[in-house]
Amino acid sequence: FKNGYNNGVYKKYFDNGGRAELVSIENYVEGILNGPATYYFGESHKLISEKGSYLNGNKNGTWTWLDKISDTLPDGYKYYSGTTVYKDGEVIDYDNINNYYPSGKIYFQEIKLDSGITVSKNYHPNGKIWIIKKSDKKDNYDEQNFDNNERIISETTRRHVNGILVYENKFWWPNGQLKEFTTQKKSSP
């Protein structure tokens, strides 16, 4: 403390039945958050939920985060993570988002490119690619689906063309030959 204010490193603990568990580590300058901060959650507060830096009481710069989705989702994946960039406490950008199976292998990954294209990837439990989707800000996209051996099994393209929503679907046999090709048109909302 300095002049009645938190000053320096401040650690906050949770009382878990007589056992202290670290919940956060923050840095203060005369009562105002300034500098690195780390927040914990999960069983025994062992997982880092957020980590970044404050400037004059506001989140500033790149923050990494991890959050829990659910214990009951298919295949048991339950966490996702990513980065968010702040300036004076306001979000100015976000970057990668990742979801994981309980085994620690990646389930889902989303990457925002400088060009405005977002690339999303889903993975099978064995770590091989399941789905790759590239989309733009106008909700146009290309999506490819793969089997457990990373052979393409289907592809969908969606485009807005002169007020019409156009879908093209392709399906492949396991030997790689084209099985079916369809085109569907709908009025754009």
N, C-alpha and C positions, 0 to 999 in steps of 0.2 A: 504494500500500500504506500501511496505517496499523497500527502495532503487529503487523506480520506478517500482516495480513489484507487481502484485496481491499477497497478503499474507493474509491467513485466509479464512473465509467464503465469497464467492462471489455469490450474487443472481442476476440473469438476468431476466428482465421483458419484456413483449410484450405490446405495446400500442394498445389497442383494442378500438379505438374511444374515447380516453381520459380516459379509465379505464385500469390501469396497471394489467397485469396477469403474475403471476410467471411462468417462463419457465424452469429455472434450479437453482439448488443450488450446488455449487462446492467448494471444499477446495483446496487452493493453499499454497505452501511453496516456497517463493521467485520466483513466476511466473510459477511454475511447478505444475500440478495437482497432489495432494497427499491427500489421505483420502477419506471419503465418498462423493458420488455425487448422485443427484436425478434429473431426467429430466421429464418434464410434457408435455402432449398433450391433444387433445380432446377439446370439447366445453368448453370454459373458462379455458382451460389448467388445468382441475381438475383431470385428470387421470395420474398416474405415468407410463411413457413409459419405463423407465429404472432406475434401482437403483443398485448401487454397490460401488466399491472403486477403487481408482487409487493408483499406486505406481510409483513414478518417471515419471509421465506423461503417464503411460500405464495402461489399465484396468488390474486389478489383483483380483483373487479370484472369488467368485460366484456373478454373476449379475442376477437379476430377470428382466423380461421384459414383456411388454404388447404391442400388436400392433393391428392395425385395418386391417381387411380383406376387408370388403365391406359393404355397406348399402343395396345391392341388391341381396344378396345370398338367396337361399331358406330358409324358416323359419326364416329369418332375423338375423341369428347369424352374428356377426360382429367383434368380438375380439378373439385373441388367446394370450396365455401367456406361459412362460416357464422360464428356467434358463440356463445360459451358464457360464462355468468356464474358466477363463483366467489366463495365466501366462505370464507376461511381454508383454501384449497386444495381445498374440496369443491364439486362442481358443484351449483348451486342452480337453474339454468335454462339452456335453450338456445333459440336463436331461429331465425333463417332459415338454410336450407341452400340453396346454389346450385351447379348443375353447368353447365359451359360447353363449347361446341363449340370446336375449335382456332381458329376464326375470332374467338372472343371473344364470340359471341352466346350468350345463355342457352339451356341445354338443359332444365334441371330447376330448380324452385324449390319450397321447402317453407317455409311460414310457420305458426308456432304462435300461435293467437289466445288472448287472455285467457280466452275462454269455454270453452277446452278443445278447441275444434275445430282440426284441422290442415288447411290448404289446400295441396294439391300441384298444381303446374302443370308440364306438359311442353310443349316448344315444337318446332315443325318447324325445320329448318335456316334457313328464310327468316324466322324470328322470329315467325311466327304461332302462336297457341295450337293445341296438338295434343290435350292431355288436361287436364281440371280435375277434381280429386278432393277432396271434403270428407269428412273422417272424424272420428269421436269416439273417446273412450277405450275404448268398448265394441266397437270394430271395426265399427260401423255406418257406411255410407258412401253417397255419391252421386257418380257418375263420369260425365262427359260427354266424348265423343271428337269431334274436329273434323277436317275435311279441310284441305288447304293454303290454302283460301280462307276458313277459319274458319266453314264451314257445319257445323252439328251432324250427325253421321252415326250416333251411337249414344249411349244413356244407360243406365246400370245403377244400380239402387238395391238396397242390401243392408241388411236389418234383422233383428234378433233379436226375435221376438215370441212370448212364452209358451213358450220352449224350442224354437221352430222358427225356422230360418234361412230368410228369405223373400227371393228375388231377383226383381226386375222388370227386364226388358230391353226397350228400345225401339230400333228401327232406322228411319232415314229415307231416303227417296229424295233424290237431289241437288236436286230442286225444292222440298224441305222438307216434303213430304207423308209421313205416317207409313206405313212399309212393313210393320212387324211389331211385335207386342207379345206378350211371353211372361212367364209367372210360374212360378217353380220354388220348391218348398218342400223343405227337408231338416231332419232333426233336428240341433239344435245340439250340438256336442261338449261 
